[in-house]
Amino acid sequence: MQYPINEIFYSLQGEANFAGLPSVFIRMQGCAVGCAFCDTKHTWELNPATQQSAQLVAGKISEHSDNWAYFSADEILYEIKKYSACRHIVFTGGEPAMYDLRSITEELHALGYTTQIETSGTEPLRLSDKTWVTLSPKIDMPGHKQILAENVARANEIKMPVGKMADIIKLKQLLAQYTINTQLIWLQPLSCKETPTKLCIEQALANNWRVSTQLHKFINIH
Ligand code: SF4
């Protein structure tokens, strides 16, 4: 199995339940959801013209480059082991659920790591049963991808990007279809600006939800 990777880097998880935890991030290339607010648009296309060798992508922060490379599971593990203190691995993107991650996540758990996926919930999840699923719902986006019910049921937390009240309404419409512990729901302001942050705080207080600020933006790390 070969996985298309945009970047592999070591940093602090900035969002939701694991905020502050040292993590190796595996940013995968490819996403068909098409969110207008996406801050990783450089990961959308698997463009043969920007394919690189694994050696060129490994260990580098891509700084929004659309360069990517195929990595085997062994090559990913080799990169992870460079960060010997780290025990938490985050699969992000792009949309990492486009790829079958069951064997690599199971292998990571067998080696003593914890794993997490950040997903829009629009692709079937192929993961270790132990992988923490952060579902960030992307509703009515240009790619017309639907959130799968099985993924909402599997999610360990729901992290909703919020820019305006319409996003809260969409979240409530989604939640109305499921029974979800409200304390597993995070509102994440789309920017550090006052308006979305205030809206998230007000709505969290009103609904017993949580607020996820993007820690990495406040402390200025990748
Ligand atoms: S699902 Fe994520 S990576 Fe894909 S377009 Fe939306 S924000 Fe970007």
Boltz pocket constraint, residues with backbone or C-beta under 6 A from the ligand:
constraints:
  - pocket:
      binder: B
      contacts: [[A, 31], [A, 32], [A, 33], [A, 34], [A, 35], [A, 37], [A, 38], [A, 39], [A, 40], [A, 41], [A, 43], [A, 93], [A, 94], [A, 95], [A, 120], [A, 138]]
      max_distance: 6.0
